[in-house]
Structures are given as C-alpha cells and as structure tokens.
Amino acid sequence: MKFLLSILLIFSVCSASASKMLQGKVVSVADGDTITVLDAEKIQHKIRLQGIDAPEKAQAFGTKSKQALYELVHGKTVQISYEKSDKYGRIVGKVLLGGQDICHQQIKAGLAWHYKKYQDEQPRDDRDAYHASEMAAKSQKLGLWSDLQPVAPWDFRKR
C-alpha cells in the first residue's frame, strides 16, 4: 500500500510540474507583452508573456511599455516556462532572465495589468505577487496608473 501511494505521489508531482522550458535569445519585441525568441536550432518562437496584458501600441503607455520590455530583454538569453499556446500560435509563458520574472517586472513598473481573465493558469504564488504588485503600482501612480482613467487593453481592443 505504501508503495502504491508513493508511486501516485510521484506521478502527481511530475504531472503538476509538466511545464515545458524553452531558452533563446530575444531578437524582437513587438509590444509590452510579446517577444520573439531565437532558440539554439535557429527557430523563432513568438512568446506572449503570461499573466499580464500591456497597453496596445496605440494606447497611452503602449510605447513606454514596449520600450521598457525592450530594455529588459532585447539581445539577451531568456528562459520561458510554458504549458500552452494561444489562438494566434504564440507560446504563452513566464519569461525569466537570470531568475528574474520579466512578466512581473512589467507589472511592478506600472506598464502592464495583471491579466486576471487568465490568472487561473498561473501558480498561486505568481497570482498573489502579480496582484500585490499591481496594487502597489496603482497606489504609487507608476506608469499607466499615473493616467486619471487608464483603459485596460481588453477594453481598448473591444472598441
């Protein structure tokens, strides 16, 4: 019985951490939440940063969000932890640079929203940290939160 429980425990841990990993050099930054990574086999992958939604290019702070992301990652080798792709074929993943969560950095700087529509796809610790950082950026009026009435990108896209 103990043996069976041990096997089940190992199986559940392995399947819970079934994230795939990708590593590559950032060769392009499309906007504040989308990058292109070139892997070791010279294959390009479009990456949608998980857990955030940055202002669109035509929105207030759209250019600033893109520029901040560019300065953080362009030309650098990043690791992406992911489990899925979106309807546009982009990998949706957590982007890490030297252990630093780049998705989270965009929120901390007030240059992206925590994308609560998809928060159930995030680990609980990330969800909590992203939410707390969004509230802190908002209270400090950082980035897009300095706008009197910031428009969320999902609302902007509906227009």
N, C-alpha and C positions, 0 to 999 in steps of 0.2 A: 504494500500500500504506500509506504514512504517513497519507494522508487517511482511509482506512478505519479504521485504528487510532485516529486522533483522534476520529472520529465514534463509534466504540464506547466509547472512554474517556468522552466527554461523556455518552453515553447511560447508561452505568453509574453515573456520578456523579449524574446527575439522578434516576435511579430509586432510588438508595440514599438520597437525601435527599428522598424523596417525602412527608415529613411534612406534615400539614395544620396550619394555625395558626388559632386562634380567640382573640379578645380580647373581654373583657367584664368587667362589674362583678360581684363576688361578692355575691349577695343572700341566700345561705343557706349554713349549714354544718351538715350532717346528723350528721357524726361526724368522727373524726380523719383520715379518708381520702376523704371525699365532700363536694363543694361544689356549689352551683348558681350558674351564671353567666348574667347577662343581657347579650346582645350588643347591638350598635348598632341592630339591627332590632327590638329588644324581644322577642327569642326567648330562652326559658330553656333552658339546657343543663345536665344533670346530669353532673358530672365525677368520675370515680374516679381518685384520684391514682395515677399509675403507679409501680410498683416498691416500693410499701410496703403493709403491712397493719397497720392500727391496732387497738388493743383495741376490742371491741364495747362499746356503751353500758353493758351490764350487767356488764362485766368490770372488774376493778381497772384503774385509769388510763384507762378509757374516757372519763369526763367530763373528765379533765385533758387528754387528747389532743385532744378536740373543742374545748375552751376555748383551747388553745394555737393550734390552726389558726384558730379564730375571730379571735383577737387578731392573728394574722399577716395575714389576708387580707380579713376581712369589710368590705364597703363600698369595697374597693379594686379597681382595674382590674388584671386579670392577663392573661397570655398563656398559652395552652395549646398545646403541641406534641403532636400525636397522630397515630396511624395506624389506630386501631380503636375499636370499641365493644364492651362486654361483653354477656353474655347478658341483662342487665337493660336494655339500651339506653343505658347510660351511656357517655360518651366516656371512654376510658382514656388519660390524658395526663400529661405533665410540666407542672406548673404553675410559672410564672415570675412573679415580682413584682420589677420593676426589675432584672432579670437574675439574681435570687436564686432558686435551685431550692427551692421550698417543700416538695416531697416529701422532699428531702434534709434540710431543716431539722427535719422531724418525727422523722427517724431520729437526727440529731445530739442532739436534746433527750431521747432515750430514750422517745419517745412513739409509736413505730411500729417494726415489724420490717421489715427488708429482705425483700420478698416473693420469695424465691428460686424459687418454683414458676414465676414468670413472668420471671425475670431474663434469659432469652434474648431477650426482646422489648426489652431496654434496650441502649443503646450501651455498649460495653465500658468506657469511662471512667466512666459512671454506675454500672455494676455494681460496679466496683472501689471507687469512692468510697463508695457506699452500704454495701458490706460493711465497709470500714475504719471508717466512722463508727459502724456498729452495734457492732463490736468495741470501739471506744473508749468508747461509751456504756455498754456492758456492763461493761467493766473499771472504769469510774468510778462504776458503780451509779447512773446517771442514770435518772430517771423510772421506767418499768416494771421496769428492771433492779435497782431497789432492793428489789423483791419477792424473797423467797428462792427461789420457784419460779414465775416468770412463765409463764402459759399462753398459748401462741400463739393468735391469733384463729381460725386454721383448725382448731385442735384444739378450741377452745371451741365453735365452730359445729357440730362433729360430735356434741357431747353433746346 
